[in-house]
Amino acid sequence: MFVLEQEEYAREGIQWTFIDFGLDLQACIELIEKPLGILSMLDEECIVPKATDLTLAQKLNDQHLGKHPNFEKPKPPKGKQGDAHFAMRHYAGTVRYNVSNWLEKNKDPLNDTVVSVMK
C-alpha cells in the first residue's frame, strides 16, 4: 500500500494494519505520472515529427537529471547488461532503463487486420 491509500483509510475509519515502507513513494510516482513526467513526455515525443528514442532520452535527461531525486544517470553496464539511457530509484533499488523502441511501442499502431476490418 502506498502512503496516500493508508491516509485515505484513516480518513474513512477503515481498520487495517499500518505498513511502514520506510520511505515515501510519492516522488517516484510523480516522476512517472505528473505533467512533464516520464509518461507525459513519452506521449508528447510520439507526436513530434522526426522524434527518435534518443531525442526522448535527451529530453528526459534535460528535464529531470539533477532536478529530481529519483532520476539518475545510469552506471556503466556490467557483464551482459545493455546500455541504459537513465536510471530511476524505486522502493526496491535503482533500476536502469533503455528507451529503445519506446516511441514505437507507445504509438501502438493498429494491426493491419484490424484496419482492413474497419474499412
Secondary structure by P-SEA (a helix, b strand, c coil): ccaaaaaaaaaaccbbbbbcccccaaaaaaaccccccaaaaaaaaaacccccaaaaaaaaaacccccccccccccccccccccccccccccccbbbbbccaaaaaaaccccaaaaaaac
